[in-house]
């Protein structure tokens, strides 16, 4: 139960560090990297949601 939370937290910190590192090079680059990471997260979440099958009742077979 703790592993998914830690995994999410590490991923969030990693994304923030990548965006911050790009921002240190150029402020616009940090915003672009953060935006790309948000788009990638949204796409992955939508793909994961589409792969889940709705629960079926036993009489539906």
Buried (B, 14 or more C-beta within 10 A) or exposed (E): EEEEEEEEEEEEEEBEEBBEEBBEEEEEBBEBBBEBBEEEEEEEEEEEEEEEEEEEEEEEE
